[in-house]
Amino acid sequence: MTNHEDAGPRAATDDSPVTVTVAEPVITLCGAGSCPTVYRTDRGTVLVQGVAATGVAVADGELLVEIPRELLIEAARQIQEQDV
């Protein structure tokens, strides 16, 4: 079993990319441009933009990205507040 088998919404059962129609930034480390960002989607999921990471085995079709710990903590706080 991989860690995504019970992870929630998925566009397909194969390794094809998930299609997201709405991705709204929750928090970013810069005002504009390309930098670590956490997005919430119209699918009730979260997207993470960060630096590609290697050295850990993941299933085909999955990617690892690295983001600052503080970004994840603040994103979780903001998402929880928005859901209340």
C-alpha positions in Angstrom: 0.0 0.0 0.0 1.3 3.5 -0.8 0.4 6.5 1.2 -2.0 7.8 -1.4 -4.4 4.8 -1.7 -6.7 6.2 1.0 -5.9 9.9 0.7 -9.1 11.2 -0.7 -10.2 12.7 -4.1 -8.3 11.5 -7.1 -9.0 12.1 -10.8 -8.1 8.6 -11.9 -7.0 5.3 -10.5 -3.9 5.2 -12.6 -0.8 7.5 -12.3 -2.2 10.2 -14.5 -2.0 13.8 -13.1 -5.0 15.1 -11.2 -6.8 17.9 -13.0 -7.7 20.9 -10.8 -9.9 23.6 -12.1 -9.6 26.1 -9.1 -6.5 26.6 -7.0 -6.6 29.5 -4.6 -3.4 30.5 -2.8 -3.7 30.0 1.0 -0.2 31.4 1.8 3.0 32.1 -0.1 6.5 33.2 0.8 6.5 36.0 -1.8 4.0 38.5 -3.2 4.3 37.3 -6.7 6.4 35.0 -8.8 7.5 31.4 -8.3 8.1 30.5 -4.6 6.8 28.0 -2.1 3.1 28.3 -1.9 0.2 26.3 -0.5 -3.1 26.3 -2.5 -6.6 25.1 -1.6 -8.6 23.5 -4.5 -12.3 23.2 -5.4 -11.9 19.5 -4.8 -11.4 19.9 -1.0 -7.7 19.2 -1.4 -4.4 21.1 -1.0 -1.7 21.7 -3.5 1.9 22.4 -2.5 4.5 24.2 -4.6 8.1 23.8 -3.6 11.5 22.7 -4.7 11.7 19.2 -6.1 13.2 16.7 -3.7 14.9 13.4 -4.4 16.3 10.6 -2.2 13.0 9.2 -1.0 11.2 6.5 -3.0 7.7 7.4 -4.0 5.1 5.7 -6.3 5.0 6.4 -10.0 3.1 9.6 -10.7 3.9 11.1 -7.3 6.3 13.9 -6.6 8.0 15.2 -3.4 8.6 18.9 -2.9 10.3 20.7 0.0 8.8 23.7 1.6 9.7 25.6 4.8 8.2 24.1 7.9 6.7 27.5 8.9 4.8 27.7 5.6 3.1 24.4 6.3 2.2 25.4 9.9 0.8 28.7 8.8 -1.1 27.2 5.9 -2.7 24.6 8.3 -3.7 27.4 10.7 -5.3 29.5 7.9 -7.1 26.6 6.4 -8.6 25.6 9.7 -9.7 29.2 10.4 -11.3 29.4 6.9 -13.2 26.1 7.5 -14.8 27.3 10.8 
